[in-house]
Amino acid sequence: MSLSKETLEAHLNDPAVLCCRRPAGTVLSAADFEDPTIFPDLVDSNLMTLKEGGLTIQQALGATLINDGEALTQLTPDLLDGVKEAPAEEPEEADEEAAPADEEPCSCYAAPAPAPAAPASDGYVHLHLDKAEGLDLVFPAGGAPVAGAPVPPACAAAPAPAPEEPAPADKVMRTLVKKDYPVTKVELGDATSYADGVLTIDESLVEAAKKADPLVKDVELKIIEPSERHVYSNTIMDVIPIAAKAEGKLGEGVTNVLSGAVFVLTGMDEAGVQVHEFGSCEGYMDEKIRYGRPGCPDADDIMIRVDVKIQEGTGMERRGPFAAHSAADVIVHSCREAIKDLDGVKPVKEETFKDVRRAGRPRVVLVKEIMGQGAMHDNLLVPTEPCGVKGGQKNVDLGNVPVVLSPNEVLDGGIHALACIGPATKEITRHFFREPMVEALQTDEELDLTGVVFIGSPQVNDEKTFVSERLGALIEAMEVDGAIVTTEGFGNNHIDFSENIAAIGSRGVPVVGVTFAAYQGQLVVGNKYMDAMIELNKDPEGFENEILADNTTTPEDAARAILMLKTKMAGIPIEPPEHKWDEAVIEANKKLVK
């Protein structure tokens, strides 16, 4: 593959290798050199060998082949006529001559050239005043100065500094308060209620959940204590917080949250097929969940498992997983209703989240690519209740075009995740409720987070290009100074990931990409704007290991991404990545962040 002029300039000091067969007499130009970025792959495949003594592209450029040259031939001096010498290092320029240490010219004008001596009467008077405590004054005396005598200009009094304008104040757009109430026990009973740390769930809701959708064939409800997690389970489709609006609408006001208990949705179809796509995490729940990840149950959480069986053959269609989520939401919503009004009950913790416009700080945007391929891949945007189903708009039905949410809307449960992709890279509903990238950007006082853009990943290539171009137009209109693009999963949606980054970068906006790639999900597409990337892999072998949320974003990943963006916005060069995934690079970057 020959080089473009732009690529050539970036690789002048790399080894010179012919891209194709060239006849004797060829004067080498950019079109004759192989791209150095693929050398590691060629060497690994034994298609090429690089030896010492080879020429650089800069040395070989413009030289003439003495004999015919085969493709992937490393160029050496004996093969070419007119080889350029390696450029010698330029000597450092001498510093400008410094003034002698004892010369201190007046700070308000340059010292004039020497002038002929003038009579004392036409010179200066030196007046010494003892009562002025040693003050010395020098001023002209007598008539006009002699021609050629230096007349020092009057040192103008330093102008009074202009009063400093107060820095523009930050503007709080909206405020969200999350009030946490503890759950120490979950039990089944005749009615749903919450009191004194005990959440009671009405057992009859199971029958109501079965009627939520015709595709739902059975529902089971089970309480799993932290000490009882070695229990077999169908694949985990979602983890759902228990949260309800007490005041205001999504993204503002007050949201009551139960801490210490979460709902876990699992499912299969009537034929026993797990509801999943690329990989399934059915198995023992103490082994198949990475506890403590933003999207997962925490170490001490009580899990309320809702296991749904759906109609045979519908697990790989949008309607099948949606039916399972609708069934679970019947039970979750009953718990929301029970905690809407907790006046008089003291929360154990209150968290305040603010959407702030920070004037004078770099404007940045977070772009989150979500699944939207129209089969089983879907998500619900901005439901009526935090993390709910009702009222939410499906991104597939919206055409997967970019939709902007405020940071507070995201953290208030503005996304209900329906997709059933590989479990290790899946961002589930609780992940968005505790999204570490949003939390970190929102509280970074050096940045002005303008919003969070959600964009789907269509199945058809023409649609991929369309939604990416709409993203680019949106980012251009937002006039941001930087962007971070994240994606869940890998493979097909890396095509969208690449196009989304290009749509932003081609408009002159510094952009950082965040994804799982490692060994199994290696990027098969790319462009020149993908020069600052954050790897999310945590698996020692670099695989989708089918452990729920293992390879999703953590606060440490968010810190690396934000520092990378600040570095790029500042114009500081970023070192190119290693040819293959190397965990040591990630560890080194973590140390830089600290």
C-alpha positions as CSV (number, residue, x, y, z in Angstrom):
1,M,0.0,0.0,0.0
2,S,1.6,3.2,-1.1
3,L,1.8,6.3,1.0
4,S,-0.1,9.6,0.7
5,K,2.0,12.8,1.0
6,E,0.6,13.4,4.4
7,T,1.5,9.9,5.7
8,L,4.9,10.2,4.1
9,E,5.8,13.3,6.1
10,A,4.8,11.5,9.3
11,H,7.1,8.6,8.6
12,L,10.3,10.1,7.1
13,N,12.5,8.5,9.7
14,D,10.9,5.0,9.4
15,P,12.5,2.2,7.4
16,A,12.2,2.5,3.6
17,V,10.4,-0.6,2.1
18,L,9.0,-1.0,-1.4
19,C,5.3,-1.4,-1.5
20,C,5.2,-3.1,-4.9
21,R,7.4,-4.4,-7.6
22,R,9.3,-1.6,-9.2
23,P,11.6,-1.7,-12.3
24,A,15.2,-0.4,-12.5
25,G,15.4,3.3,-13.0
26,T,12.4,4.1,-10.9
27,V,12.8,7.4,-9.0
28,L,11.3,6.7,-5.6
29,S,8.3,8.8,-4.5
30,A,5.6,8.5,-1.9
31,A,3.8,6.0,-4.1
32,D,6.6,3.5,-3.9
33,F,6.9,3.1,-0.1
34,E,5.0,0.6,2.1
35,D,3.1,2.1,5.1
36,P,5.3,1.6,8.2
37,T,2.3,1.3,10.5
38,I,1.7,-2.3,9.1
39,F,5.3,-3.4,9.4
40,P,4.7,-5.3,12.7
41,D,2.0,-7.3,11.1
42,L,4.1,-8.1,8.1
43,V,7.1,-9.1,10.3
44,D,4.8,-11.3,12.5
45,S,3.5,-13.0,9.4
46,N,7.0,-13.6,8.1
47,L,6.2,-11.6,5.0
48,M,9.0,-9.2,5.6
49,T,12.3,-8.9,7.5
50,L,13.8,-5.7,8.7
51,K,17.6,-5.7,9.1
52,E,20.1,-3.1,10.4
53,G,21.7,-0.9,7.8
54,G,18.5,-0.1,6.0
55,L,17.7,3.4,4.7
56,T,15.0,5.6,6.1
57,I,12.3,6.9,3.8
58,Q,13.8,10.4,4.0
59,Q,17.2,9.0,2.7
60,A,15.6,6.9,-0.1
61,L,13.2,9.5,-1.3
62,G,14.2,10.8,-4.7
63,A,16.8,8.1,-5.2
64,T,16.9,5.8,-8.2
65,L,16.6,2.0,-8.2
66,I,19.7,0.4,-9.7
67,N,18.0,-3.0,-10.4
68,D,14.4,-4.3,-10.4
69,G,13.0,-4.3,-6.9
70,E,10.4,-6.7,-5.5
71,A,7.5,-5.9,-3.2
72,L,8.4,-5.6,0.5
73,T,12.1,-5.3,-0.2
74,Q,13.9,-3.2,2.5
75,L,16.0,-0.6,0.7
76,T,19.7,-0.4,1.4
77,P,22.4,1.9,0.0
78,D,23.7,-0.7,-2.5
79,L,20.2,-0.9,-4.2
80,L,19.9,2.8,-5.0
81,D,21.7,5.6,-6.7
82,G,21.5,9.1,-5.3
83,V,20.9,8.2,-1.7
84,K,20.7,11.2,0.6
85,E,23.0,11.5,3.5
86,A,21.5,11.3,7.0
87,P,20.8,14.8,8.1
88,A,23.5,16.0,10.5
89,E,22.4,17.4,13.8
90,E,22.3,21.2,13.7
91,P,24.5,22.9,16.2
92,E,22.7,24.8,18.9
93,E,22.5,28.5,18.3
94,A,24.6,30.6,20.7
95,D,22.6,32.5,23.2
96,E,22.3,36.2,22.5
97,E,25.0,38.2,24.2
98,A,23.9,39.1,27.7
99,A,24.4,42.5,29.2
100,P,27.2,42.8,31.8
101,A,26.0,42.0,35.3
102,D,26.8,45.5,36.6
103,E,24.9,47.3,33.9
104,E,21.3,48.1,35.0
105,P,19.6,50.3,32.4
106,C,16.6,52.3,33.4
107,S,13.5,50.1,33.4
108,C,11.4,52.6,31.4
109,Y,13.7,53.4,28.5
110,A,16.8,52.1,26.7
111,A,20.1,53.7,27.7
112,P,21.0,56.4,25.1
113,A,24.3,56.4,23.2
114,P,27.2,58.4,24.8
115,A,27.1,62.2,23.9
116,P,29.7,65.0,24.0
117,A,30.2,66.6,27.4
118,A,28.2,69.7,28.1
119,P,28.9,72.7,30.3
120,A,27.8,72.2,33.9
121,S,25.5,75.2,33.6
122,D,23.6,73.5,30.8
123,G,23.8,70.0,32.4
124,Y,22.1,68.7,35.5
125,V,21.7,69.7,39.1
126,H,22.2,67.1,41.8
127,L,20.2,68.1,44.9
128,H,20.6,66.2,48.1
129,L,18.0,66.7,50.9
130,D,18.9,65.4,54.3
131,K,15.4,66.0,55.6
132,A,14.1,63.9,52.9
133,E,15.9,61.0,54.4
134,G,18.5,60.5,51.7
135,L,16.3,61.2,48.7
136,D,18.4,62.0,45.6
137,L,16.8,64.1,42.7
138,V,18.4,64.6,39.3
139,F,16.9,67.2,36.9
140,P,17.9,69.5,34.0
141,A,19.2,73.0,35.0
142,G,19.5,76.3,33.1
143,G,18.7,76.8,29.5
144,A,18.1,74.4,26.7
145,P,20.2,71.3,26.5
146,V,23.3,71.3,24.2
147,A,22.7,69.8,20.8
148,G,23.5,66.1,20.9
149,A,23.3,65.9,24.7
150,P,21.0,63.1,25.8
151,V,17.7,64.1,27.2
152,P,16.2,61.2,29.0
153,P,12.5,61.0,28.4
154,A,10.4,61.5,31.4
155,C,9.5,58.2,33.0
156,A,5.8,58.3,32.7
157,A,4.0,57.3,35.8
158,A,2.8,53.7,35.5
159,P,-0.9,53.9,34.5
160,A,-3.2,52.8,37.2
161,P,-4.2,49.2,36.6
162,A,-7.6,48.8,35.1
163,P,-10.0,47.3,37.5
164,E,-10.1,43.6,37.0
165,E,-13.4,42.4,35.7
166,P,-14.9,39.7,37.8
167,A,-14.6,36.2,36.3
168,P,-17.8,35.0,34.8
169,A,-19.7,33.1,37.5
170,D,-20.6,29.4,37.0
171,K,-24.2,29.0,36.1
172,V,-26.1,26.1,37.7
173,M,-28.6,24.9,35.2
174,R,-30.4,22.3,37.3
175,T,-29.8,20.4,40.6
176,L,-30.6,16.8,41.4
177,V,-30.5,15.4,44.9
178,K,-30.4,11.6,45.4
179,K,-31.5,10.5,48.9
180,D,-30.3,7.0,49.9
181,Y,-32.4,4.9,52.2
182,P,-30.9,1.6,53.5
183,V,-32.3,-1.9,52.8
184,T,-31.3,-4.4,55.4
185,K,-33.9,-7.1,54.6
186,V,-36.1,-8.0,51.6
187,E,-39.1,-10.3,52.1
188,L,-42.2,-11.4,50.2
189,G,-45.6,-10.5,51.6
190,D,-49.2,-9.4,50.8
191,A,-48.4,-5.8,49.9
192,T,-45.3,-3.8,48.8
193,S,-43.9,-1.5,51.4
194,Y,-40.7,0.0,52.8
195,A,-40.2,0.7,56.5
196,D,-37.3,0.5,59.0
197,G,-34.9,-0.8,56.4
198,V,-37.2,-3.6,55.3
199,L,-38.5,-3.9,51.7
200,T,-41.6,-6.1,51.4
201,I,-42.7,-7.1,47.9
202,D,-46.2,-8.2,47.1
203,E,-46.0,-11.8,45.9
204,S,-49.1,-11.4,43.7
205,L,-47.0,-9.1,41.4
206,V,-45.6,-12.2,39.8
207,E,-49.0,-12.9,38.2
208,A,-49.3,-9.3,37.1
209,A,-45.8,-9.5,35.6
210,K,-46.8,-12.5,33.5
211,K,-49.5,-10.4,31.9
212,A,-47.2,-7.5,31.0
213,D,-46.7,-8.8,27.5
214,P,-48.1,-11.8,25.5
215,L,-44.6,-13.1,24.9
216,V,-44.0,-13.6,28.6
217,K,-44.7,-17.2,29.5
218,D,-43.5,-17.4,33.1
219,V,-41.9,-15.3,35.8
220,E,-40.2,-16.4,39.0
221,L,-39.1,-14.1,41.9
222,K,-36.3,-15.0,44.3
223,I,-34.5,-13.1,47.0
224,I,-30.7,-13.8,47.1
225,E,-28.7,-12.8,50.1
226,P,-25.0,-11.9,49.8
227,S,-24.1,-15.1,51.5
228,E,-26.2,-17.2,49.2
229,R,-24.8,-16.2,45.8
230,H,-23.6,-19.7,44.8
231,V,-26.9,-20.3,43.0
232,Y,-27.3,-21.2,39.4
233,S,-29.0,-18.6,37.2
234,N,-30.0,-17.9,33.6
235,T,-28.1,-15.2,31.8
236,I,-28.2,-11.8,33.4
237,M,-30.0,-9.3,31.1
238,D,-30.0,-6.3,33.4
239,V,-29.3,-4.9,36.9
240,I,-31.9,-2.3,37.9
241,P,-31.7,0.2,40.8
242,I,-34.8,0.9,42.9
243,A,-35.3,4.6,42.5
244,A,-38.3,6.9,42.3
245,K,-39.0,10.6,41.7
246,A,-40.0,12.3,44.9
247,E,-39.9,15.8,43.5
248,G,-39.6,17.2,40.0
249,K,-38.9,15.5,36.8
250,L,-36.1,13.3,35.5
251,G,-32.7,15.1,36.0
252,E,-33.7,17.5,38.7
253,G,-35.5,17.7,42.0
254,V,-35.3,14.8,44.4
255,T,-34.9,11.1,43.7
256,N,-35.3,8.5,46.5
257,V,-33.0,5.5,46.1
258,L,-32.9,2.3,48.0
259,S,-29.3,1.3,48.7
260,G,-28.4,-2.3,49.7
261,A,-30.8,-4.0,47.3
262,V,-31.1,-4.2,43.5
263,F,-33.2,-6.0,40.9
264,V,-31.5,-8.5,38.6
265,L,-33.3,-9.6,35.5
266,T,-32.4,-13.0,34.0
267,G,-34.1,-14.9,31.2
268,M,-34.3,-17.6,28.6
269,D,-37.0,-18.7,26.1
270,E,-39.4,-21.7,26.2
271,A,-36.9,-23.9,24.4
272,G,-34.2,-23.2,27.1
273,V,-32.2,-20.8,24.9
274,Q,-30.5,-18.1,26.9
275,V,-31.6,-14.5,26.0
276,H,-28.2,-13.3,24.8
277,E,-26.2,-12.5,21.7
278,F,-22.4,-12.6,21.9
279,G,-21.8,-14.7,25.0
280,S,-24.0,-15.5,27.9
281,C,-23.3,-15.3,31.7
282,E,-25.6,-18.0,32.8
283,G,-24.0,-19.9,35.7
284,Y,-23.4,-19.5,39.4
285,M,-24.0,-15.9,40.4
286,D,-21.0,-15.7,42.7
287,E,-18.8,-16.5,39.6
288,K,-20.5,-14.7,36.7
289,I,-20.8,-11.1,38.1
290,R,-18.0,-8.7,38.7
291,Y,-19.4,-7.2,41.9
292,G,-18.6,-3.6,42.6
293,R,-18.5,-2.4,38.9
294,P,-20.7,0.7,38.4
295,G,-23.4,-1.5,36.7
296,C,-23.3,-4.5,39.0
297,P,-24.6,-5.3,42.4
298,D,-22.1,-4.3,45.1
299,A,-20.5,-6.7,47.5
300,D,-23.2,-6.5,50.2
301,D,-26.2,-5.9,48.0
302,I,-29.3,-8.1,48.3
303,M,-30.3,-9.3,44.8
304,I,-34.0,-9.5,43.9
305,R,-33.9,-11.8,40.9
306,V,-36.7,-11.7,38.4
307,D,-36.3,-14.7,36.0
308,V,-38.5,-14.4,32.9
309,K,-39.3,-17.1,30.3
310,I,-40.3,-15.7,26.9
311,Q,-41.8,-17.2,23.8
312,E,-39.6,-19.6,21.9
313,G,-37.5,-18.1,19.2
314,T,-38.1,-14.4,20.2
315,G,-34.9,-14.0,22.2
316,M,-33.0,-12.7,19.2
317,E,-35.7,-10.2,18.3
318,R,-36.3,-6.8,19.9
319,R,-39.8,-7.7,21.1
320,G,-38.5,-10.7,23.1
321,P,-36.0,-8.9,25.5
322,F,-38.4,-6.0,25.7
323,A,-41.2,-8.3,27.0
324,A,-38.8,-9.6,29.7
325,H,-37.9,-6.0,30.8
326,S,-41.6,-5.0,30.8
327,A,-42.4,-8.0,33.1
328,A,-39.7,-7.1,35.5
329,D,-40.7,-3.4,35.5
330,V,-44.1,-4.3,36.9
331,I,-42.5,-5.5,40.1
332,V,-39.8,-2.8,40.2
333,H,-42.4,-0.1,39.7
334,S,-44.4,-1.3,42.7
335,C,-41.3,-0.7,44.8
336,R,-40.9,2.8,43.3
337,E,-44.4,3.6,44.4
338,A,-43.6,2.5,47.9
339,I,-40.7,4.9,48.3
340,K,-42.0,8.0,46.6
341,D,-43.1,9.6,49.8
342,L,-40.6,9.1,52.6
343,D,-41.2,12.3,54.5
344,G,-40.1,12.0,58.0
345,V,-37.6,9.2,57.2
346,K,-34.0,10.3,57.4
347,P,-31.8,9.2,54.5
348,V,-28.4,7.7,55.3
349,K,-26.8,9.7,52.5
350,E,-27.6,12.6,50.2
351,E,-25.8,13.2,46.9
352,T,-26.1,16.5,45.0
353,F,-25.5,16.6,41.3
354,K,-25.4,19.9,39.4
355,D,-25.5,20.6,35.7
356,V,-23.2,23.6,35.5
357,R,-22.1,26.0,32.7
358,R,-18.5,26.9,33.5
359,A,-17.7,30.0,31.6
360,G,-14.2,30.3,30.3
361,R,-13.4,26.6,30.6
362,P,-13.0,24.3,27.6
363,R,-16.4,23.1,26.4
364,V,-16.5,19.3,26.1
365,V,-19.1,16.7,25.2
366,L,-19.4,13.0,26.0
367,V,-20.7,10.8,23.2
368,K,-22.0,7.4,24.2
369,E,-22.6,4.9,21.4
370,I,-25.3,2.5,22.4
371,M,-26.6,-0.6,20.7
372,G,-29.2,-0.1,18.0
373,Q,-28.8,-2.7,15.3
374,G,-32.5,-3.5,15.2
375,A,-32.4,-7.2,16.1
376,M,-32.3,-7.6,19.8
377,H,-30.3,-4.4,20.3
378,D,-32.2,-1.5,21.7
379,N,-32.3,1.0,24.6
380,L,-35.0,3.2,26.2
381,L,-34.2,6.9,26.5
382,V,-35.7,9.2,29.2
383,P,-38.4,7.0,30.8
384,T,-40.9,8.7,33.1
385,E,-39.3,7.1,36.3
386,P,-35.6,6.6,37.0
387,C,-34.4,3.5,35.2
388,G,-38.0,2.6,34.2
389,V,-39.6,1.3,31.1
390,K,-42.8,3.3,30.7
391,G,-42.5,6.6,28.8
392,G,-39.0,5.7,27.4
393,Q,-38.3,6.2,23.7
394,K,-36.5,3.4,21.9
395,N,-33.4,4.6,20.1
396,V,-34.0,2.2,17.2
397,D,-37.4,3.7,16.6
398,L,-35.9,7.1,16.7
399,G,-33.6,6.1,13.8
400,N,-30.5,5.9,16.1
401,V,-29.8,9.6,15.5
402,P,-27.9,11.4,18.2
403,V,-30.0,12.5,21.2
404,V,-28.7,14.9,23.8
405,L,-29.3,14.3,27.5
406,S,-28.1,16.5,30.4
407,P,-25.6,14.9,32.7
408,N,-28.2,14.9,35.5
409,E,-30.7,13.1,33.3
410,V,-28.2,10.3,32.7
411,L,-27.4,10.0,36.4
412,D,-31.1,10.1,37.3
413,G,-31.8,6.9,35.3
414,G,-32.4,8.4,31.9
415,I,-31.3,5.2,30.1
416,H,-32.9,1.8,30.5
417,A,-30.6,-0.7,28.8
418,L,-32.3,-3.4,26.8
419,A,-29.4,-4.8,24.7
420,C,-28.2,-8.4,25.4
421,I,-24.7,-8.2,24.0
422,G,-21.7,-9.9,25.5
423,P,-22.0,-9.6,29.3
424,A,-18.5,-8.4,30.0
425,T,-18.8,-5.3,27.8
426,K,-22.5,-4.5,28.4
427,E,-23.4,-1.2,30.0
428,I,-26.5,-2.2,32.0
429,T,-29.1,0.1,33.5
430,R,-27.4,0.5,36.8
431,H,-24.2,1.5,34.9
432,F,-25.9,4.6,33.5
433,F,-27.3,5.4,36.9
434,R,-23.7,5.6,38.3
435,E,-22.0,6.4,35.0
436,P,-18.3,7.1,36.0
437,M,-17.5,9.1,32.9
438,V,-20.4,11.5,33.4
439,E,-19.7,11.9,37.2
440,A,-16.0,12.6,36.5
441,L,-16.7,15.1,33.7
442,Q,-19.5,16.8,35.6
443,T,-17.4,17.5,38.7
444,D,-14.1,18.5,36.8
445,E,-13.9,22.2,37.4
446,E,-11.4,22.6,34.6
447,L,-14.0,21.6,32.0
448,D,-17.5,22.7,30.9
449,L,-19.5,19.6,30.2
450,T,-22.1,20.7,27.7
451,G,-24.1,17.5,27.5
452,V,-24.1,13.8,26.9
453,V,-25.0,12.6,23.4
454,F,-26.4,9.1,22.9
455,I,-26.1,7.7,19.4
456,G,-27.2,4.2,18.2
457,S,-25.3,1.8,16.0
458,P,-27.4,0.9,13.0
459,Q,-27.1,-2.4,11.1
460,V,-27.0,-1.0,7.6
461,N,-23.8,0.8,6.5
462,D,-25.6,3.6,4.8
463,E,-27.5,4.3,8.0
464,K,-24.2,4.2,10.0
465,T,-22.8,6.9,7.8
466,F,-26.0,9.0,8.1
467,V,-26.2,9.0,11.9
468,S,-22.4,9.7,12.1
469,E,-22.7,12.7,9.9
470,R,-25.7,13.9,12.0
471,L,-23.4,13.6,15.0
472,G,-20.7,15.6,13.3
473,A,-23.2,18.4,12.5
474,L,-24.4,18.4,16.1
475,I,-20.9,18.6,17.5
476,E,-20.1,21.4,15.1
477,A,-23.2,23.3,16.2
478,M,-22.3,22.8,19.9
479,E,-19.0,24.5,19.3
480,V,-17.1,22.3,21.7
481,D,-13.4,22.2,22.3
482,G,-13.1,18.5,22.9
483,A,-15.0,15.2,22.9
484,I,-14.9,11.7,24.4
485,V,-16.6,8.9,22.5
486,T,-17.4,5.6,24.3
487,T,-18.9,2.4,23.0
488,E,-20.0,-0.9,24.5
489,G,-19.4,-4.2,22.8
490,F,-17.0,-4.6,19.9
491,G,-16.9,-5.9,16.3
492,N,-19.7,-4.5,14.1
493,N,-20.2,-1.4,16.3
494,H,-16.5,-0.5,16.0
495,I,-17.4,0.6,12.4
496,D,-19.8,3.1,13.9
497,F,-17.2,4.0,16.6
498,S,-14.6,4.8,13.9
499,E,-17.1,6.8,11.9
500,N,-18.3,8.8,14.9
501,I,-14.7,9.7,15.9
502,A,-14.0,10.8,12.3
503,A,-17.1,12.8,12.1
504,I,-16.0,14.8,15.2
505,G,-12.2,14.9,14.4
506,S,-12.7,16.0,10.8
507,R,-14.3,19.2,12.2
508,G,-11.2,20.1,14.1
509,V,-12.4,18.9,17.5
510,P,-9.9,16.9,19.6
511,V,-11.4,13.6,20.3
512,V,-10.6,10.6,22.5
513,G,-12.1,7.1,22.0
514,V,-12.9,4.6,24.8
515,T,-13.7,1.0,24.1
516,F,-12.9,-2.7,24.7
517,A,-10.5,-4.0,22.1
518,A,-7.6,-6.0,23.7
519,Y,-7.0,-9.3,22.1
520,Q,-10.5,-10.5,21.1
521,G,-12.0,-7.2,20.1
522,Q,-9.0,-5.8,18.1
523,L,-10.0,-2.8,16.0
524,V,-10.4,-3.8,12.3
525,V,-11.2,-0.3,11.2
526,G,-9.5,3.0,11.9
527,N,-8.7,6.5,10.7
528,K,-6.2,9.3,11.5
529,Y,-8.4,10.8,14.2
530,M,-8.2,7.6,16.3
531,D,-4.8,8.6,17.8
532,A,-5.9,8.8,21.4
533,M,-7.6,5.7,22.6
534,I,-8.5,4.2,26.1
535,E,-8.6,0.5,26.5
536,L,-11.3,-0.9,28.9
537,N,-10.1,-4.5,29.0
538,K,-9.6,-6.0,32.5
539,D,-9.4,-9.7,31.5
540,P,-5.9,-11.1,31.8
541,E,-6.1,-12.7,28.3
542,G,-7.9,-9.8,26.6
543,F,-11.2,-11.7,26.1
544,E,-15.0,-11.2,26.5
545,N,-14.9,-13.5,29.5
546,E,-18.7,-13.7,30.0
547,I,-18.4,-12.1,33.5
548,L,-21.0,-9.4,33.8
549,A,-19.6,-5.9,33.3
550,D,-16.0,-6.9,33.8
551,N,-14.8,-4.9,30.8
552,T,-16.9,-1.8,31.3
553,T,-15.8,1.8,32.3
554,T,-14.6,2.4,35.9
555,P,-13.7,5.6,37.6
556,E,-10.0,4.8,36.9
557,D,-10.8,4.5,33.2
558,A,-12.7,7.8,33.2
559,A,-9.7,9.5,34.8
560,R,-7.4,8.2,32.1
561,A,-9.8,9.3,29.3
562,I,-10.2,12.8,30.7
563,L,-6.4,13.3,31.2
564,M,-5.9,12.1,27.6
565,L,-8.5,14.6,26.3
566,K,-6.9,17.5,28.3
567,T,-3.5,16.4,26.8
568,K,-4.8,16.4,23.3
569,M,-6.7,19.7,23.7
570,A,-3.4,21.3,24.9
571,G,-1.7,20.2,21.8
572,I,0.7,17.9,23.5
573,P,1.8,14.9,21.3
574,I,0.4,11.5,22.3
575,E,2.7,8.6,21.8
576,P,1.4,6.0,19.3
577,P,0.1,2.8,20.8
578,E,1.9,-0.5,20.9
579,H,1.3,-2.8,17.9
580,K,-0.6,-5.3,20.2
581,W,-2.6,-4.9,23.3
582,D,-0.3,-4.6,26.3
583,E,-1.6,-4.3,29.8
584,A,1.7,-2.7,30.9
585,V,0.7,0.4,28.8
586,I,-2.5,0.7,30.8
587,E,-0.7,0.4,34.1
588,A,1.8,3.0,33.1
589,N,-0.9,5.5,32.2
590,K,-2.7,4.8,35.5
591,K,0.5,5.9,37.2
592,L,0.6,9.1,35.1
593,V,-2.9,9.9,36.2
594,K,-2.0,9.5,39.8
